């Protein structure tokens, strides 16, 4: 088990170039199975994170040839010959469920189990099933496995009960090869949905409307290869933006699309953050943070649930009181109890967290309970007084490429410790 050791009171200074978005990369990698030509798909700006390597292994288990080097990936699906994903691989990452739609469209059948991933509350996949059944798939569950088949998919009009990002993407990938037209209503509007549309259209699909409430898809007979660059990761960018504000530092975020962070920037400015915006960058300067009345997590373009945990850290160090309402995932306040170990004054009632700002946090031993909670605890450790040890950093590695190295470049006193336990660990850190 690896952990981060952090010496607090860091004043982060410098610039960070933001790499490709995890939440764009994974569905786009899944969509590569739709390429029925002999040509290779070339993907650029691919972050070197654990979830990428898991999806790579899944694609290889299906018979695809995948080569990755220096943030560039080449995928050839010409010899894809398998429609079943092992239970072991499914359990490693929730995004493995993205393969259902494209496998049904390409091979007419798929066998999977329920996916794993971060424990942040129920994330039912019934919307995926209902949509695929509307397109003509037959789905059954037996002995823990999910079997789906469809000699062919046919276009349909589908209304999602909730604008689920995963369901929207899965249905888009299934519908591109369906016979006729498909109209998806009440869909997710995230930038990653637009990115998937642009990628699929680059392969020869006919999709319009991503970024709005309705997406229209005209089925085609087949898709080919293309080259595509993944959009920058708005959640990673937001994490560094908040880290700069929390530590009283000055960080320039480069290579981003600032409009993707409009809700985050607006709420941070409400909290007193000094943020400057340009065409492809954001600059956070030393700021005096104050409490805000309420932060609501909402589907895009609202405040993202993936930045709720880092935002909580910011508000624990703000002057005054604040409230966070988590409207997306019901079990996404586990980090609040870890922050309490650092003397944060947080009271949780259901989906609400009531925060009383304090002038300092104290270093402590804490555990990353999920990907974004882990990043939040790292930020807290950088700002805290004394030493913080963050356990279970494997969660953080799922979505952040070399987080500790990037923070070291900014002046953060953070290091990764491998395979040291108990008394050995205590001796190693003093």
MOHURA-V592035 format. One record per run of one state. SS is the DSSP state (alpha for helix, beta for strand, coil for the rest). FROM is the first residue (numbers start at 1). TO is the last residue. If there is no record, write none. Layout:
SS/FROM/TO  SS/FROM/TO
This chain:
coil/1/1  beta/2/7  coil/8/12  beta/13/17  coil/18/19  beta/20/20  coil/21/21  alpha/22/34  beta/35/35  coil/36/40  beta/41/44  coil/45/49  alpha/50/61  coil/62/64  beta/65/69  coil/70/71  beta/72/76  coil/77/83  beta/84/84  coil/85/86  alpha/87/92  coil/93/93  alpha/94/107  coil/108/108  beta/109/113  coil/114/125  alpha/126/134  coil/135/137  beta/138/142  coil/143/144  beta/145/149  coil/150/153  beta/154/154  coil/155/156  beta/157/159  coil/160/164  alpha/165/175  coil/176/178  beta/179/179  coil/180/180  beta/181/185  coil/186/190  alpha/191/203  coil/204/205  beta/206/208  coil/209/213  beta/214/218  coil/219/222  beta/223/223  coil/224/226  beta/227/229  coil/230/231  beta/232/232  coil/233/233  alpha/234/247  coil/248/249  beta/250/254  coil/255/257  alpha/258/270  coil/271/273  beta/274/277  coil/278/280  beta/281/285  coil/286/289  beta/290/290  coil/291/294  beta/295/297  coil/298/302  beta/303/303  coil/304/304  alpha/305/316  coil/317/318  beta/319/319  coil/320/320  beta/321/326  coil/327/333  alpha/334/340  coil/341/344  beta/345/349  coil/350/351  beta/352/356  coil/357/361  beta/362/362  coil/363/364  beta/365/367  coil/368/370  alpha/371/383  coil/384/384  beta/385/385  coil/386/386  beta/387/391  coil/392/393  alpha/394/397  coil/398/402  alpha/403/409  coil/410/412  beta/413/418  coil/419/421  alpha/422/428  coil/429/430
